[in-house]
Amino acid sequence: MIAGWLQTRWARVLLGALGGALGGLGVYLGSQLTGAGLFVVAGGFAGLVAALVVHSLNQTVRLTDVKITVPQFSELNFTVTRESEQVAWKLFVETVTRVATQRLDPGVGHLREALSSIHGVFELTREILKETQPSRRTGSDPTVEHLAIAMLNSELRPFLTRWHPLLAAWEATHDGDTGWPEAAACRADLAKLQSRMRAYVLGFGRLARVPNAAQIVDGTFDATYANPPVPAAREGAVSG
């Protein structure tokens, strides 16, 4: 009951007022000190401030134990800050909901839409990186930005550079991508890209500390099981 009351707005107001009053009293008493007592109080206050600053930095900049393996790279240990966790979350959302990672069955959908979706991932990733400050680094460990740039330059750019001009040339003289001779090869290459992209998306999910990231990426996450409904009270049951 007490713990619940402490979470209320009025409790926080009262505690804040009490803390302010005690702080004011401390300042007044400190102002009355002279000699050694004044130095002791000032030194203690300075030590408290330093401890709070160090604690804040430890909460903001920390080396995680997350190890990620992506194509063309060995296992990497990543440096993550709270800010870069937010960047990783944005990248996870953008990539996990696109064709870049979601299976496109043969004969389903249009390749133009698939390529446009992948191009959208490329552009949005660049915008996210440009709008945020670079992550602080600890030692030589990579950051979420390194993972995102590797995804752009090693995966998305080569795929788009190869297939976008070819499809655009066909579309210039035909009605969309219907009958495109390269369609099967493009779909096969897309499937390979999706397989490689899975590692990057999982990396973003792990850096963002997303629970059940693998199940979300694979489409096997059962939200009903993860959040079972509360059984309804039986008629006539006595509560208390």
Summary of the structure (lengths in Angstrom):
residues: 240
radius of gyration: 27.5
end to end distance: 15.8
largest distance: 91.5
contacts: 619
relative contact order: 0.11
helix: 63%
strand: 6%
